[in-house]
Amino acid sequence: MGADTKQLAERYFKIFQQYLRERGESSLSSGYDFARRAMVDGCSVLEMAEFHHEALRRVLRAHRPAQKVLAQAVDLFAACLSPFEMSHRGAQEGTRALHRLNEVLEGELKRIAHALHDEAGQLLVSVHIAIADVVGDLPPEFRARFGNVNRLLKQIELELRSLSHQLRPTVLDDLGLVPALEMLAERVAKRTGLAVSVSGAMRARLPPMVETALYRIVQEALNNAVKHAHAKSVTIALQHTPLKVGCRVRDDGIGFPKQQRLGMQGLGLIGIRERLNALGGLLRVVSEPQRGTTLMADIPLGK
């Protein structure tokens, strides 16, 4: 134990002794306040359990193991764990709220992408037909001027289609994660010259929010590889088991040192962590200077 940890352990032992002597609510309140302050200072549940175990060992060393002492020890320990339990429940509620928020946002993105791809696309087709009708009635010397208009309309159509795919690719809903990632890899490679490969297969369709989360994670990782890593190639590997689905995105870019990795909050990692937290998933990042970066995301699969 460090010096601060030893001080906390000694304070807990004194509260423990006080509770054994007085057996009142004031001692339990002292334990609760101690645990609340310790938690704010960074104390973990395991450290709190260690304090309790050490205090119990010291008490039982001087007394015979009596059922009453053990029962009192349980009561005090339960009071000390209350702040941790409330914090855990708050985190769970925040996770559920974040999960619902992600669902709402993805629903809006899907609606906007549909409007851009289908509704705006149909309007452009109508414009093309209307222009063709007008051009057909014009003298030949005026028809050439509408060629530029048609080219601009086609460019707008391509841009709208690209924006629609970036917001929410329809192939993700229709065919699943792997085809969507393959299309994403193809589009990124065509736009940037980056060599992107996708490997792995899904045993079955995943829950929609899991597919969406993994797609967004890979999308963000590819953006990082292009903008920050200066990579030449990226490999995307998927692994699907009955218990979890894993995704590994590795680039051959410039990487970054360990101390930067431990403290960094940029590169879209906050958004990735929030998406994973909402699904009970985990994120790991492995990187070294000039040796690339590997992003590893795992999501458990419930019933």
Backbone torsions as a table, in degrees:
resi	resn	phi	psi	omega
1	MET	NA	143.4	172.7
2	GLY	-77.6	174.9	-177.2
3	ALA	-61.5	-44.8	179.8
4	ASP	-64.1	-40.1	179.7
5	THR	-65.9	-38.9	178.1
6	LYS	-64.3	-38.6	178.0
7	GLN	-64.0	-42.3	177.4
8	LEU	-63.4	-41.7	179.3
9	ALA	-62.6	-39.2	179.5
10	GLU	-68.9	-38.9	177.2
11	ARG	-63.8	-41.1	178.1
12	TYR	-64.0	-40.0	179.6
13	PHE	-61.8	-39.4	179.4
14	LYS	-67.1	-38.8	176.2
15	ILE	-65.2	-39.0	178.3
16	PHE	-60.4	-47.3	178.8
17	GLN	-62.4	-42.1	179.6
18	GLN	-61.2	-41.3	-179.1
19	TYR	-67.4	-38.3	178.1
20	LEU	-64.2	-31.9	-179.8
21	ARG	-79.5	-45.7	-170.6
22	GLU	-94.2	-36.6	177.9
23	ARG	56.4	40.4	-177.9
24	GLY	-121.9	173.7	-179.4
25	GLU	-66.4	-29.2	-179.3
26	SER	-63.2	-37.5	178.8
27	SER	-68.8	-40.1	176.8
28	LEU	-63.1	-39.3	177.6
29	SER	-64.3	-37.8	176.5
30	SER	-61.5	-41.4	177.9
31	GLY	-64.5	-40.7	178.6
32	TYR	-62.3	-47.3	-179.5
33	ASP	-63.7	-40.4	177.9
34	PHE	-59.5	-47.7	-177.6
35	ALA	-65.9	-38.6	179.9
36	ARG	-62.0	-45.2	179.6
37	ARG	-68.2	-38.8	179.1
38	ALA	-63.4	-39.0	179.3
39	MET	-64.5	-42.2	177.7
40	VAL	-60.7	-34.8	-179.8
41	ASP	-80.5	1.0	176.2
42	GLY	102.6	8.6	179.5
43	CYS	-70.6	139.2	-178.8
44	SER	-98.3	168.9	177.7
45	VAL	-63.6	-38.7	180.0
46	LEU	-64.5	-38.6	176.8
47	GLU	-66.6	-38.3	176.9
48	MET	-63.2	-40.3	176.6
49	ALA	-63.7	-36.4	178.0
50	GLU	-66.5	-40.8	176.3
51	PHE	-59.5	-44.3	-178.2
52	HIS	-65.5	-43.7	179.9
53	HIS	-62.3	-42.7	-179.5
54	GLU	-66.9	-42.2	178.6
55	ALA	-63.9	-43.1	179.4
56	LEU	-63.6	-40.0	178.8
57	ARG	-63.4	-41.3	179.6
58	ARG	-67.4	-36.8	179.3
59	VAL	-69.4	-45.3	-177.7
60	LEU	-70.9	-19.4	176.1
61	ARG	-67.5	-31.9	-178.4
62	ALA	-96.9	-13.5	-179.7
63	HIS	-128.8	156.5	173.8
64	ARG	-70.2	141.4	179.6
65	PRO	-60.9	104.0	-179.0
66	ALA	-109.2	147.3	-179.4
67	GLN	-60.6	-35.3	-178.5
68	LYS	-65.4	-43.1	179.2
69	VAL	-62.0	-43.4	-179.5
70	LEU	-65.6	-39.1	178.7
71	ALA	-64.5	-41.6	177.9
72	GLN	-65.4	-37.8	178.4
73	ALA	-61.8	-39.7	178.4
74	VAL	-63.5	-43.0	-179.9
75	ASP	-61.0	-46.6	-179.1
76	LEU	-65.7	-41.9	-179.5
77	PHE	-63.6	-39.1	177.8
78	ALA	-62.6	-41.0	178.2
79	ALA	-63.8	-38.4	-179.1
80	CYS	-71.3	-26.6	179.3
81	LEU	-82.7	-10.8	-177.2
82	SER	-57.5	-45.7	178.7
83	PRO	-60.6	-38.1	178.9
84	PHE	-66.4	-39.3	179.8
85	GLU	-65.3	-43.0	179.2
86	MET	-65.5	-39.0	177.4
87	SER	-63.8	-40.5	179.1
88	HIS	-64.4	-41.6	178.7
89	ARG	-65.9	-38.8	176.4
90	GLY	-61.3	-40.7	178.2
91	ALA	-65.1	-38.9	178.4
92	GLN	-64.3	-41.9	178.3
93	GLU	-64.4	-40.4	176.7
94	GLY	-63.0	-38.7	178.2
95	THR	-63.9	-43.2	178.8
96	ARG	-64.7	-40.5	178.7
97	ALA	-64.0	-40.7	178.6
98	LEU	-64.9	-39.2	178.0
99	HIS	-60.7	-45.3	178.5
100	ARG	-64.9	-39.3	179.1
101	LEU	-63.3	-42.8	177.7
102	ASN	-60.9	-40.0	178.5
103	GLU	-62.3	-43.7	179.9
104	VAL	-64.0	-45.2	-179.3
105	LEU	-62.9	-43.5	179.5
106	GLU	-66.0	-34.8	176.5
107	GLY	-63.2	-40.9	177.9
108	GLU	-67.1	-41.6	177.7
109	LEU	-62.1	-39.9	178.6
110	LYS	-63.3	-41.5	180.0
111	ARG	-65.0	-44.3	-179.6
112	ILE	-66.4	-42.4	179.3
113	ALA	-62.3	-39.8	178.3
114	HIS	-63.3	-42.5	180.0
115	ALA	-63.2	-41.4	179.6
116	LEU	-67.2	-43.8	-173.6
117	HIS	-75.1	-45.6	-173.2
118	ASP	-95.4	-56.4	-173.3
119	GLU	-68.9	-48.7	178.2
120	ALA	-65.5	-35.9	178.2
121	GLY	-62.9	-40.8	178.0
122	GLN	-65.3	-37.7	177.7
123	LEU	-63.3	-41.2	179.4
124	LEU	-65.5	-38.2	176.0
125	VAL	-61.1	-41.0	178.1
126	SER	-62.9	-39.0	177.8
127	VAL	-63.7	-43.4	177.9
128	HIS	-58.3	-44.1	-179.3
129	ILE	-64.9	-42.5	179.8
130	ALA	-63.4	-41.9	179.0
131	ILE	-64.5	-41.1	179.8
132	ALA	-61.9	-38.2	178.0
133	ASP	-65.4	-41.3	179.9
134	VAL	-66.5	-44.9	-177.2
135	VAL	-62.5	-35.0	-179.0
136	GLY	-62.1	-24.8	-179.2
137	ASP	-95.5	-0.1	-177.0
138	LEU	-94.7	154.9	173.6
139	PRO	-63.0	153.5	-177.2
140	PRO	-55.5	-34.8	-176.1
141	GLU	-68.2	-18.7	179.6
142	PHE	-94.9	-17.2	-174.8
143	ARG	-67.0	-34.2	-177.1
144	ALA	-61.5	-29.5	-178.3
145	ARG	-65.8	-26.9	-179.3
146	PHE	-80.5	-6.8	177.0
147	GLY	-63.4	-42.4	178.0
148	ASN	-63.7	-37.8	178.2
149	VAL	-62.0	-43.8	179.4
150	ASN	-63.6	-39.8	179.5
151	ARG	-64.8	-40.5	177.9
152	LEU	-65.1	-39.8	178.3
153	LEU	-64.3	-40.9	178.0
154	LYS	-65.6	-37.1	176.8
155	GLN	-65.0	-42.1	177.0
156	ILE	-61.1	-41.1	179.7
157	GLU	-61.8	-42.8	178.7
158	LEU	-65.2	-41.4	179.7
159	GLU	-65.6	-41.4	178.3
160	LEU	-64.2	-41.4	179.1
161	ARG	-64.6	-40.8	177.8
162	SER	-64.2	-44.2	178.6
163	LEU	-62.8	-38.5	178.7
164	SER	-62.0	-42.9	179.4
165	HIS	-67.0	-36.3	178.5
166	GLN	-66.7	-38.6	179.7
167	LEU	-69.6	-49.8	-177.5
168	ARG	-164.8	99.3	-178.7
169	PRO	-67.2	130.5	-180.0
170	THR	-64.5	-27.3	-179.5
171	VAL	-65.4	-26.6	177.5
172	LEU	-63.9	-40.9	178.7
173	ASP	-77.1	-36.3	-173.4
174	ASP	-82.5	-42.6	-172.1
175	LEU	-115.6	-20.5	177.7
176	GLY	112.6	-174.3	-170.3
177	LEU	-68.4	-49.7	-173.5
178	VAL	-61.8	-50.3	176.3
179	PRO	-59.1	-36.7	178.9
180	ALA	-65.5	-41.2	179.0
181	LEU	-68.4	-36.8	178.1
182	GLU	-64.6	-40.2	177.1
183	MET	-67.2	-40.7	177.4
184	LEU	-61.2	-44.6	179.6
185	ALA	-61.1	-41.8	179.4
186	GLU	-63.9	-41.5	-178.2
187	ARG	-68.8	-42.2	179.4
188	VAL	-65.2	-42.1	179.5
189	ALA	-62.6	-41.1	-179.3
190	LYS	-68.1	-37.1	-176.5
191	ARG	-78.4	-34.0	-171.1
192	THR	-115.6	-16.7	-175.2
193	GLY	85.0	0.9	178.7
194	LEU	-72.7	135.1	176.4
195	ALA	-83.6	115.7	-176.2
196	VAL	-124.0	128.4	178.4
197	SER	-123.5	147.6	179.2
198	VAL	-123.7	129.6	178.3
199	SER	-133.3	159.3	-179.1
200	GLY	102.1	161.0	-179.1
201	ALA	-141.3	158.0	177.9
202	MET	-96.8	136.7	177.4
203	ARG	-68.3	-28.8	178.4
204	ALA	-163.4	173.1	175.9
205	ARG	-64.6	138.0	178.3
206	LEU	-87.7	163.2	172.8
207	PRO	-55.4	143.6	-175.3
208	PRO	-53.0	-42.0	-178.6
209	MET	-68.4	-30.2	177.3
210	VAL	-70.7	-45.2	177.5
211	GLU	-60.3	-43.3	-179.9
212	THR	-63.5	-44.4	-179.1
213	ALA	-61.2	-46.2	-178.9
214	LEU	-66.0	-38.0	177.8
215	TYR	-63.0	-45.9	180.0
216	ARG	-64.7	-37.5	179.7
217	ILE	-63.6	-46.9	178.6
218	VAL	-64.2	-40.0	178.4
219	GLN	-58.5	-45.6	179.5
220	GLU	-67.9	-40.0	179.0
221	ALA	-63.0	-38.7	177.8
222	LEU	-67.3	-39.2	176.3
223	ASN	-60.3	-42.5	178.5
224	ASN	-63.6	-41.0	-179.0
225	ALA	-62.6	-35.4	-179.4
226	VAL	-78.5	-47.3	-171.4
227	LYS	-82.4	-37.6	-170.4
228	HIS	-113.7	-39.1	-173.3
229	ALA	-81.7	-19.6	-175.7
230	HIS	53.7	43.3	-176.8
231	ALA	-80.2	160.4	174.8
232	LYS	-105.6	-25.3	-179.7
233	SER	-146.6	152.2	178.1
234	VAL	-138.4	135.9	174.6
235	THR	-114.3	134.8	178.9
236	ILE	-116.7	120.4	-177.9
237	ALA	-123.3	130.3	179.0
238	LEU	-111.8	145.0	176.9
239	GLN	-138.7	125.7	-175.5
240	HIS	-123.6	120.7	174.4
241	THR	-122.6	169.7	178.2
242	PRO	-61.1	-23.2	-174.7
243	LEU	-97.8	-26.5	-176.5
244	LYS	-159.5	167.0	171.7
245	VAL	-125.1	134.3	-178.9
246	GLY	-120.6	149.8	178.5
247	CYS	-136.2	129.1	177.7
248	ARG	-120.2	125.0	177.9
249	VAL	-120.1	113.0	-177.2
250	ARG	-119.0	132.0	174.9
251	ASP	-118.1	162.8	179.7
252	ASP	-105.0	33.5	-175.9
253	GLY	-82.0	-159.2	-171.4
254	ILE	-77.3	-17.5	179.2
255	GLY	65.2	-170.9	177.6
256	PHE	-160.3	156.7	-176.0
257	PRO	-69.4	164.0	-175.8
258	LYS	-61.1	-43.6	-176.9
259	GLN	-63.4	-33.2	176.5
260	GLN	-70.6	-37.3	-179.3
261	ARG	-65.0	-39.6	-177.0
262	LEU	-68.6	-31.9	-175.2
263	GLY	-105.5	-0.7	-172.4
264	MET	-77.8	144.6	178.3
265	GLN	-123.2	-5.8	-178.2
266	GLY	-90.0	-150.5	178.5
267	LEU	55.9	23.9	177.9
268	GLY	73.9	6.3	-176.0
269	LEU	-69.3	-28.9	178.5
270	ILE	-62.6	-47.0	178.6
271	GLY	-63.2	-39.2	178.6
272	ILE	-64.1	-46.0	179.8
273	ARG	-62.2	-39.7	179.8
274	GLU	-63.7	-41.8	178.0
275	ARG	-63.1	-42.9	-179.7
276	LEU	-68.7	-41.7	179.2
277	ASN	-59.5	-38.2	-179.8
278	ALA	-64.3	-20.5	-179.7
279	LEU	-110.7	8.7	-178.5
280	GLY	74.2	19.9	-177.0
281	GLY	-91.5	175.0	-178.3
282	LEU	-128.8	149.9	177.8
283	LEU	-125.5	134.2	172.4
284	ARG	-129.4	143.1	178.3
285	VAL	-126.9	124.2	178.5
286	VAL	-118.3	125.2	-177.9
287	SER	-156.0	148.8	173.7
288	GLU	-140.8	148.8	179.7
289	PRO	-55.2	130.3	177.9
290	GLN	65.2	13.1	-179.9
291	ARG	-126.3	17.4	173.7
292	GLY	81.6	179.4	-178.5
293	THR	-135.6	139.0	175.3
294	THR	-121.4	123.8	176.7
295	LEU	-104.7	125.2	-176.9
296	MET	-120.9	119.3	179.9
297	ALA	-121.0	131.9	178.7
298	ASP	-127.5	134.2	179.4
299	ILE	-126.3	123.9	177.5
300	PRO	-71.4	149.9	179.8
301	LEU	-113.7	113.7	177.6
302	GLY	-87.1	-173.9	-179.8
303	LYS	-73.5	NA	NA
